[in-house]
Amino acid sequence: MASIDYRQSGVDIDAGNETVRRIKSLARETYTAGVVSGVGSFGGLFAMPSGIDEPVLVASADGVGTKLKVATLAGVHDTIGVDLVNHCVNDILVQGARPLFFLDYLATGRLAPDVAEQIVRGMAQACRANGCALLGGETAEMPGFYAPGEYDVAGFIVGVVARANIVDGRAIEAGDRLIALPSSGLHTNGYSLARRIAFDVLALSIDSQVPELGDTVGRVLLAPHRSYLAAVAPLLDAGGIKGMAHITGGGITENLPRTLPAGRGFSLDRHSWTVPPVFTWLQRAGGIAEAEMFRAFNMGVGLILVTSASRADDLAASLHAAGEPAWIIGHVT
């Protein structure tokens, strides 16, 4: 009987080594002062930054869902890395934390170093922009588990906040104002529904032009999930933010209540903003009810801040002065 090696079983160790070789330099470009170890160790080492009173670590993990299907159809994979990092950064930002380091998990049926390099290049780009170190990760080749060309990614982030500066929503009161910051598109949620409408109901291809959106389906749907760290960090330093909600899966409907204490609700001024065209296009094409749209998509709102009525105008003005088109979207009830 002829011998069988690992490669014939579907796992290419050489491709794995080539992938690691390519991504090492990308990871090193993200290193901050806290990084102690380099890529290739069994674990990443990171020194706790000094000068933070009672530092509290904040951790989160997430993925990008079926947006991966759109990336595969388009053959564009670097934006997925940006999506992954920025989503995780926002998830810890809403508790007042700044990111320290990021880890990734990439799993595929057959490892393609070019694709893996694109994904990690996007992660490294976003990590640099957020002042976060890409400390390490795992690349798993799993033949027979994923269809050819398919992959999945997950991100794991750790940040830090002084205990006294944790944003937990406990001080939120009725009458407090809600300030919205715009999204840059669908971000990383609602893609199963968006793909159903675009590719099944409308029978469009990834390269189909949508005149009312001014671009192709692929480019519209792959618009990267933005980070709110640069816009919000100065406000955290100044104080006055009582709570924050990252508008991800479940939309405003499900995510804003997560930052409100028991006995508090909210009221939105639906006329305070114009929903971006991509959402109205999807709603019309799919015949989707308004309530379902607000649960499936962010509807143009990526982050909501909660502050007192007396500080809301000044806070919104400071965001505008920094080039952030924020607006008062409603109030706490």
C-alpha positions as CSV (number, residue, x, y, z in Angstrom):
1,M,0.0,0.0,0.0
2,A,1.4,3.4,-1.0
3,S,2.1,5.8,1.9
4,I,-0.1,8.9,2.4
5,D,1.2,12.2,3.6
6,Y,-0.5,15.1,5.3
7,R,-0.7,17.1,2.1
8,Q,-2.5,14.3,0.3
9,S,-5.0,14.4,3.2
10,G,-5.7,18.1,2.4
11,V,-3.4,19.9,4.8
12,D,-0.5,21.7,3.2
13,I,2.1,22.5,5.9
14,D,4.2,24.4,3.4
15,A,1.3,26.7,2.5
16,G,0.9,27.3,6.2
17,N,4.5,28.2,6.6
18,E,4.4,30.5,3.6
19,T,1.3,32.2,5.1
20,V,3.1,32.8,8.4
21,R,6.1,34.2,6.6
22,R,3.9,36.7,4.8
23,I,2.0,37.9,7.8
24,K,4.9,38.2,10.2
25,S,5.9,41.6,8.8
26,L,2.3,42.8,8.7
27,A,1.9,42.0,12.4
28,R,5.2,43.6,13.3
29,E,4.1,46.9,11.8
30,T,1.3,47.1,14.4
31,Y,3.4,46.5,17.4
32,T,3.1,49.0,20.2
33,A,5.2,49.6,23.3
34,G,3.4,46.9,25.2
35,V,4.3,44.0,22.9
36,V,6.9,41.7,24.6
37,S,6.9,38.7,22.2
38,G,6.9,38.3,18.4
39,V,4.7,36.3,16.1
40,G,5.6,32.6,16.2
41,S,5.6,32.0,20.0
42,F,3.0,29.7,21.5
43,G,1.4,32.8,23.2
44,G,1.6,36.5,22.7
45,L,3.0,38.6,25.6
46,F,1.8,42.1,26.3
47,A,2.8,44.3,29.2
48,M,0.1,46.3,31.0
49,P,0.5,50.0,30.3
50,S,1.4,52.2,33.3
51,G,-0.3,55.3,34.5
52,I,-3.9,53.8,34.7
53,D,-5.5,53.8,38.1
54,E,-7.1,50.5,38.9
55,P,-6.9,49.2,35.3
56,V,-9.7,46.9,34.2
57,L,-9.3,44.7,31.2
58,V,-12.2,44.6,28.7
59,A,-12.3,41.7,26.2
60,S,-14.6,40.8,23.3
61,A,-14.8,38.3,20.4
62,D,-16.8,38.6,17.2
63,G,-16.9,37.7,13.5
64,V,-18.2,39.3,10.3
65,G,-21.0,36.8,9.5
66,T,-22.0,36.1,5.9
67,K,-20.4,39.3,4.6
68,L,-17.6,36.7,3.9
69,K,-19.8,35.3,1.1
70,V,-19.8,38.7,-0.6
71,A,-16.0,39.0,-0.2
72,T,-15.6,35.6,-1.8
73,L,-17.8,36.5,-4.7
74,A,-16.0,39.7,-5.2
75,G,-12.5,38.2,-4.7
76,V,-11.8,41.1,-2.3
77,H,-10.6,40.0,1.2
78,D,-8.6,42.9,2.7
79,T,-11.8,44.8,3.8
80,I,-12.9,41.8,5.8
81,G,-9.8,42.2,8.1
82,V,-10.8,45.9,8.6
83,D,-14.3,44.9,9.4
84,L,-13.2,42.4,12.0
85,V,-10.9,44.7,13.9
86,N,-13.1,47.7,13.9
87,H,-16.2,45.7,15.0
88,C,-14.2,44.4,18.0
89,V,-12.7,47.9,18.8
90,N,-16.2,49.4,18.9
91,D,-17.5,46.6,21.2
92,I,-15.1,47.4,23.9
93,L,-15.1,51.2,23.3
94,V,-18.8,51.4,24.4
95,Q,-17.5,50.4,27.9
96,G,-14.9,53.1,27.8
97,A,-11.9,50.9,26.9
98,R,-9.1,51.6,24.6
99,P,-7.7,48.6,22.7
100,L,-4.4,47.0,23.6
101,F,-4.1,44.0,21.4
102,F,-5.9,41.8,18.9
103,L,-5.9,38.1,18.0
104,D,-7.4,36.5,15.0
105,Y,-8.6,33.0,14.0
106,L,-8.8,32.1,10.3
107,A,-10.2,28.7,9.3
108,T,-10.5,27.4,5.7
109,G,-10.8,24.1,3.8
110,R,-7.6,24.7,1.8
111,L,-5.2,27.4,2.7
112,A,-4.5,30.0,0.0
113,P,-1.6,32.2,1.2
114,D,-2.6,35.1,-1.1
115,V,-6.1,35.2,0.4
116,A,-4.8,34.9,4.0
117,E,-2.3,37.7,3.3
118,Q,-5.1,40.0,2.1
119,I,-7.2,39.3,5.2
120,V,-4.3,39.9,7.6
121,R,-3.2,43.0,5.7
122,G,-6.7,44.5,6.4
123,M,-6.4,43.5,10.0
124,A,-3.0,45.1,10.3
125,Q,-4.2,48.3,8.6
126,A,-7.1,48.6,11.1
127,C,-4.9,47.7,14.1
128,R,-2.4,50.5,13.2
129,A,-5.3,53.0,12.8
130,N,-6.7,52.1,16.2
131,G,-3.3,52.0,18.0
132,C,-3.8,48.3,18.6
133,A,-1.2,45.5,18.3
134,L,-1.9,42.4,16.2
135,L,-0.4,40.1,18.7
136,G,-1.0,36.7,17.2
137,G,-3.6,34.3,15.9
138,E,-4.4,30.9,14.5
139,T,-4.7,29.7,10.9
140,A,-6.5,26.4,10.6
141,E,-6.6,24.3,7.5
142,M,-9.6,22.0,7.8
143,P,-10.2,19.9,4.6
144,G,-13.7,18.5,4.3
145,F,-15.1,21.0,6.7
146,Y,-15.3,24.1,4.5
147,A,-16.3,24.1,0.8
148,P,-13.5,25.0,-1.7
149,G,-12.7,28.7,-1.5
150,E,-14.7,29.3,1.8
151,Y,-13.2,30.5,5.0
152,D,-14.3,31.9,8.4
153,V,-12.6,34.5,10.6
154,A,-13.1,35.6,14.2
155,G,-11.4,38.3,16.2
156,F,-10.5,38.6,19.8
157,I,-9.6,41.9,21.4
158,V,-8.4,43.1,24.8
159,G,-8.5,46.7,26.0
160,V,-8.1,48.6,29.2
161,V,-10.1,51.2,31.1
162,A,-9.5,52.8,34.6
163,R,-12.2,51.4,36.9
164,A,-13.5,54.9,37.7
165,N,-14.0,55.5,33.9
166,I,-16.0,52.4,33.0
167,V,-19.0,53.4,31.0
168,D,-21.8,51.1,32.3
169,G,-25.1,53.1,31.8
170,R,-26.0,53.0,35.5
171,A,-26.3,56.7,35.8
172,I,-28.7,57.0,32.8
173,E,-31.9,58.9,33.7
174,A,-35.2,59.7,31.9
175,G,-34.7,62.9,29.9
176,D,-31.1,62.1,28.9
177,R,-30.3,62.7,25.2
178,L,-29.3,60.1,22.6
179,I,-26.6,61.2,20.2
180,A,-26.1,59.2,17.0
181,L,-23.0,58.8,14.9
182,P,-23.4,57.6,11.3
183,S,-22.5,54.2,10.0
184,S,-20.5,53.7,6.8
185,G,-23.0,51.1,5.3
186,L,-24.3,47.8,6.5
187,H,-21.1,47.3,8.7
188,T,-21.1,43.5,9.5
189,N,-24.8,42.7,10.1
190,G,-27.9,41.9,8.0
191,Y,-25.9,40.2,5.2
192,S,-28.0,37.0,5.0
193,L,-31.0,39.2,4.2
194,A,-29.1,41.6,2.0
195,R,-27.7,38.8,-0.1
196,R,-31.1,37.2,-0.4
197,I,-32.5,40.4,-1.8
198,A,-29.6,41.3,-4.1
199,F,-28.7,37.9,-5.5
200,D,-32.0,36.0,-5.3
201,V,-34.8,38.4,-5.4
202,L,-33.2,40.9,-7.8
203,A,-30.9,38.3,-9.5
204,L,-28.0,40.7,-9.6
205,S,-24.3,39.7,-9.8
206,I,-21.5,41.0,-7.6
207,D,-20.5,43.4,-10.4
208,S,-24.0,44.7,-11.2
209,Q,-24.3,48.5,-11.2
210,V,-27.1,49.9,-9.0
211,P,-27.7,53.4,-10.4
212,E,-29.4,54.8,-7.3
213,L,-26.4,53.7,-5.2
214,G,-23.8,54.9,-7.7
215,D,-21.7,51.8,-7.5
216,T,-21.7,48.0,-7.9
217,V,-23.4,45.6,-5.6
218,G,-20.1,44.3,-4.4
219,R,-18.5,47.6,-3.5
220,V,-21.7,48.8,-1.7
221,L,-22.0,45.7,0.4
222,L,-18.3,45.5,1.1
223,A,-18.0,49.1,2.5
224,P,-15.9,48.6,5.7
225,H,-17.3,48.7,9.2
226,R,-15.9,51.9,10.6
227,S,-14.2,52.4,14.0
228,Y,-15.5,55.1,16.4
229,L,-12.5,55.2,18.6
230,A,-11.0,58.4,17.1
231,A,-14.3,60.3,17.4
232,V,-15.2,59.1,20.9
233,A,-11.9,58.9,22.7
234,P,-11.7,62.7,23.3
235,L,-15.2,62.7,24.7
236,L,-14.3,60.0,27.1
237,D,-11.4,62.0,28.3
238,A,-13.7,65.0,28.9
239,G,-16.4,63.0,30.7
240,G,-20.1,63.2,30.4
241,I,-20.9,60.1,28.4
242,K,-23.3,57.9,30.5
243,G,-23.7,55.0,28.1
244,M,-22.9,53.9,24.6
245,A,-24.4,51.3,22.2
246,H,-22.7,49.8,19.2
247,I,-25.5,49.2,16.7
248,T,-24.7,45.7,15.4
249,G,-26.9,42.6,15.0
250,G,-30.4,43.4,16.1
251,G,-30.1,47.0,15.1
252,I,-31.1,50.0,17.3
253,T,-34.1,48.0,18.5
254,E,-32.0,45.3,20.3
255,N,-28.7,47.1,21.0
256,L,-29.7,50.4,22.6
257,P,-31.6,48.7,25.5
258,R,-28.4,46.9,26.3
259,T,-26.9,50.1,27.7
260,L,-30.0,51.3,29.5
261,P,-30.7,50.4,33.2
262,A,-33.8,48.6,34.3
263,G,-36.9,50.8,34.0
264,R,-35.5,52.9,31.2
265,G,-36.7,53.0,27.6
266,F,-36.0,55.3,24.6
267,S,-37.8,57.4,22.1
268,L,-36.3,58.1,18.6
269,D,-37.0,61.1,16.4
270,R,-37.4,59.2,13.1
271,H,-37.2,62.5,11.2
272,S,-33.8,63.5,12.7
273,W,-31.9,61.7,10.0
274,T,-32.2,60.5,6.4
275,V,-31.8,56.7,6.1
276,P,-28.9,56.0,3.6
277,P,-30.0,54.8,0.1
278,V,-28.6,51.3,0.5
279,F,-31.2,50.6,3.2
280,T,-34.2,52.1,1.3
281,W,-33.1,50.2,-1.8
282,L,-33.1,46.9,0.2
283,Q,-36.4,47.6,1.9
284,R,-38.2,48.4,-1.3
285,A,-36.7,45.5,-3.3
286,G,-37.5,43.0,-0.5
287,G,-40.8,44.5,0.6
288,I,-39.4,44.5,4.2
289,A,-41.5,46.0,7.0
290,E,-40.1,49.0,8.8
291,A,-39.8,47.2,12.2
292,E,-37.9,44.3,10.5
293,M,-35.5,46.8,8.9
294,F,-34.6,48.3,12.2
295,R,-33.9,44.8,13.7
296,A,-31.9,43.5,10.8
297,F,-29.8,46.6,9.8
298,N,-28.3,49.6,11.5
299,M,-30.3,52.0,9.2
300,G,-27.4,54.5,9.0
301,V,-26.7,54.7,12.7
302,G,-23.5,52.9,13.9
303,L,-23.1,54.2,17.5
304,I,-25.3,55.9,20.0
305,L,-24.1,58.0,22.9
306,V,-26.2,58.8,26.0
307,T,-25.5,62.0,27.9
308,S,-27.5,64.5,30.0
309,A,-29.8,67.0,28.4
310,S,-27.6,69.9,29.6
311,R,-24.5,68.5,27.9
312,A,-26.0,67.1,24.7
313,D,-25.7,70.2,22.5
314,D,-22.1,70.8,23.5
315,L,-21.1,67.2,23.0
316,A,-22.7,67.2,19.5
317,A,-21.0,70.4,18.7
318,S,-17.6,69.0,19.7
319,L,-18.2,66.1,17.4
320,H,-19.1,68.4,14.5
321,A,-16.0,70.5,15.1
322,A,-14.0,67.3,14.8
323,G,-15.7,66.5,11.5
324,E,-18.1,63.9,12.8
325,P,-21.7,64.5,11.5
326,A,-23.4,63.5,14.8
327,W,-27.0,64.4,15.7
328,I,-29.5,64.1,18.6
329,I,-31.6,61.2,17.6
330,G,-33.9,60.9,20.6
331,H,-34.1,60.7,24.4
332,V,-34.4,58.3,27.3
333,T,-37.8,57.6,28.7
